């Protein structure tokens, strides 16, 4: 394959690692992670074998939602460093063949963004229509739309006597993507980063971008939480058909540059793989990747995993490509979500193999590679606005955003001073340094798996076919040209009788229970929580 073509496939073949910059590595001792800290850890990421990093927002922000409220798209927030630091990060990452993906938060801005300050200054301001203003009688809401983080989605503005829309916090007013000037201004911001050499974007809440032009009220459905937002069917405040056209224009902009990509966050209340896949268009004219969050709430059950993978993969267009994600900065970490007592550790190995050997781009959230758990945050230290509002019913998202556990030094080697969020109580035993030195650690398992994925075309790009073997075990083939790999994942803490008798000779590539390199014709059982990937070495 030509070098250029290979490079354009980086986001399909490689593993992408999500960094929550506040919590990754603090270089200046203020207790908050920063860009220089990320640069210090690039060698670690290179050794882990990842192809790209996605950074949660680092743009200038008053931090009402920790960067998901941008006040200047072209500036780096001083808490993370300077533009020079960021340019150095791009250069240093590229030197190690690591791509850099930025979070683009463009459904809304901060209420302190100059555009919104203009927009709210008077009804006649040329930027008035860059945001969504409706209604002119206080107390009479324009419709029944609710904010995702609680309360009405409409905030009254005393000075100009109208409501503005905010799908999240009132400090995050939604922009009006139907306004051509706003769109032009946003596209100029995107181009600014493309010119700087950014390799890709993660599009925050992409399915919220366009709202119903008639502002119809949502019908009621049956929600899961006692949160008014969940009692509605969100058919008018998101997932509007006009989004297709906007994403096409967005894709055309990226296609002007080589090998750039975008991955969209598609919000849905319950598993809805077809919705995520819909935003891939025909696979060439919309998003490159779309997150399907079906796994975020499902039980540890191999048949459920299979069902959900099949549903998602089944809705991907022919030219499209899936991705796999088990954790992020908004969800309880997989270790805590799927783990029960001693089983948590073993399940983390099974999940690691599933993530890295599944067809589609794996997204790995920082700390998952060492099995970080969700931390219970005392009320006095809650930072997340969601936790502040809903505690104790919902403690918010700080628990999955705690500092990376680098070593057993004070503050886990994350910082020289007290971190912005408490550390997990297990950091002295569970950290990067000790796992690098331990045979059989989760971190070394991830490193082996990622190295294997790099080596083997079948795992990177091959077809996927499930084997129906025995309940509690997920098994599949990955094949490409002459290569064939077979994966066994025993989801249960019990031995499974199973006669593996496929034709030819098989060799262990990576396994929790078998020696790599071991060869055999057949085997009779799978060990409790065994995760094994084999390759076929000779057809008989
Ligand atoms: C989704 C992001 O992942 C989340 O962290 C943020 O709070 C909301 N979008 C609002 O931007």
Boltz pocket constraint, residues with backbone or C-beta under 6 A from the ligand:
constraints:
  - pocket:
      binder: B
      contacts: [[A, 65], [A, 68], [A, 69], [A, 105], [A, 168], [A, 204], [A, 205], [A, 265], [A, 329], [A, 330]]
      max_distance: 6.0
